[in-house]
Amino acid sequence: MSFRTEFDIRITDTSLRDGSHHKRHQFTADEVVSIVRALDAAGVPVIEVTH
């Protein structure tokens, strides 16, 4: 299935920003790096990391 749009679509991942609420903003540096690397490998062009 394909379709055409008159505008570009940009995917922005906010998992680390919005998803940090349930962890009380306590992601470790290793967790952040792991998540960002996976999102980058998946081709996500915009990743919001801070709250």
Backbone hydrogen bonds, N-H to C=O, Kabsch-Sander energy under -0.5 kcal/mol:
donor,donor_aa,acceptor,acceptor_aa,energy
13,D,46,V,-2.9
17,R,48,E,-0.7
18,D,14,T,-3.0
19,G,14,T,-0.8
19,G,15,S,-1.4
21,H,18,D,-1.2
23,K,20,S,-0.6
24,R,21,H,-1.7
25,H,20,S,-3.1
26,Q,23,K,-0.7
32,V,28,T,-2.3
33,V,29,A,-2.5
34,S,30,D,-2.4
35,I,31,E,-2.5
36,V,32,V,-2.8
37,R,33,V,-2.5
38,A,34,S,-2.0
39,L,35,I,-2.5
40,D,36,V,-2.6
41,A,37,R,-2.6
42,A,38,A,-1.6
43,G,40,D,-1.5
44,V,39,L,-2.3
46,V,11,I,-1.0
48,E,13,D,-2.7
49,V,47,I,-0.6
